[in-house]
């Protein structure tokens, strides 16, 4: 488990990773999705606030942390369609600003 990530979220990401990689791993690699795009987490500051969470920075958080138990139903080079109870939502890969990757 990682510091600054709740155990439940860590486990949820592991389960999401197993399913995603089995179904979409080859396609994601072919489309250019990186480890950071899928598994990325914010780098903790040297002295984080007691309430700090590595998941608090959406722009640094990979797709698999954001699935919340849902599954990917379509994938492109910069988006993932995620199944929801009301249809699907689109996850767009965060834009990486120069010097932030």
Secondary structure, DSSP 8 states (H G I E B T S, - for coil): --TTS-HHHHHHHHHHHHHHHHHHHHHHHHHT--HHHHH------TT--TT--TTS-GGG--GGGG-TT--EEEE-SSEEEEEETTEEEEEE-----TT--
